[in-house]
């Protein structure tokens, strides 16, 4: 079974078929894909920020407990 390559942009042949259906359709397909990629990037950036905040809170809690004399 051959691996199918997944592309971020539809193939030129597919875009030509879309153009035959409606001249504005290829541009709309590319705009939709662009918005989807931007949305995924924003979600990834937010997730990275939340993870960094969680790490800072855990380390801060550890430092606080050590400074208060709790055993680790």
C-alpha positions as MATLAB code, in Angstrom:
seq = 'XXXXXXXXXXXXXXXXXXXXXXXXXXXXXXXXXXXXXXXXXXXXXXXXXXXXXXXXXXXXXXXXXXXXXXXX';
ca = [
       0.000    0.000    0.000;
       1.558    3.278   -1.131;
       1.607    6.281    1.168;
      -0.501    9.172   -0.009;
       1.193   12.533    0.289;
      -0.949   15.108    2.008;
      -0.460   18.672    0.833;
      -1.549   21.893    2.481;
      -2.721   23.240   -0.884;
      -4.940   21.355   -3.339;
      -3.237   20.123   -6.486;
      -3.319   22.315   -9.607;
      -5.482   19.721  -11.342;
      -8.051   19.916   -8.564;
      -7.986   23.716   -8.655;
      -8.586   23.581  -12.429;
     -11.612   21.360  -11.867;
     -12.896   23.817   -9.281;
     -12.347   26.662  -11.775;
     -14.494   24.866  -14.343;
     -17.325   24.698  -11.815;
     -17.051   28.285  -10.622;
     -14.295   30.813  -11.456;
     -14.172   32.126   -7.880;
     -14.022   28.703   -6.225;
     -10.203   28.172   -6.264;
      -9.633   31.471   -4.478;
     -12.263   30.594   -1.894;
     -10.683   27.170   -1.306;
      -7.263   28.733   -0.752;
      -8.705   31.396    1.572;
     -10.502   28.742    3.612;
      -7.294   26.710    3.929;
      -5.378   29.831    4.954;
      -7.921   30.653    7.668;
      -7.779   27.063    8.918;
      -3.979   27.191    9.190;
      -4.138   30.530   11.029;
      -6.704   29.114   13.462;
      -4.528   26.037   14.128;
      -1.511   28.299   14.748;
      -3.457   30.437   17.228;
      -4.646   27.322   19.088;
      -1.082   25.985   19.233;
       0.252   29.324   20.502;
      -2.439   29.487   23.199;
      -1.697   25.902   24.252;
       2.012   26.697   24.481;
       1.273   29.755   26.618;
      -0.953   27.748   28.962;
       1.723   25.068   29.288;
       4.363   27.695   30.109;
       2.056   29.275   32.692;
       1.417   25.870   34.293;
       5.170   25.208   34.485;
       5.779   28.593   36.117;
       3.005   27.967   38.658;
       4.359   24.518   39.547;
       7.893   25.812   39.960;
       6.619   28.786   41.968;
       4.662   26.474   44.239;
       7.727   24.316   44.757;
       9.866   27.329   45.637;
       7.173   28.609   47.999;
       6.980   25.276   49.813;
      10.763   25.053   50.132;
      10.961   28.632   51.476;
       8.252   27.805   54.069;
      10.341   24.894   55.335;
       8.240   22.028   53.977;
      10.146   18.865   53.137;
      10.198   17.833   49.508;
];
